[in-house]
Amino acid sequence: MDGRIEMLRELGSDVDDAMERFLDDDGFYLECLEQVLYDDNFERLKIALENHQIQEAFDCAHTLKGLVANLGLTSLDEKLEEVVEPLREGKDAGLTEKYQEIMGEREKYVDAIAK
């Protein structure tokens, strides 16, 4: 098994559950993980939050949340949840700060797969 998978486990990711969806194919899982971590929805979310475009921000955050949940990235999923739910209610106050937390959490995963 790829050592990066173990690093993800150490970050609290539910890799075992995710690997079932990826038919225990480490390579495919890591390829998808990399694509998600560099998905343009992260940047689109930032811009939408800065411009108070609530529907656009919701769409980006909701998409990312689904992607990271399928990959078992629990902590990043939880951070995205903190943005998705207020946006679902039409609120964006304080979410640019939450976005920074999301990006900090994302960076942990980027570092884990880079090693």
Secondary structure, DSSP 8 states (H G I E B T S, - for coil): --HHHHHHHHTT--HHHHHHHTTT-HHHHHHHHHHHHT-THHHHHHHHHHTT-HHHHHHHHHHHHHHHHHTT-HHHHHHHHHHHHHHHTT--TTHHHHHHHHHHHHHHHHHHHH-
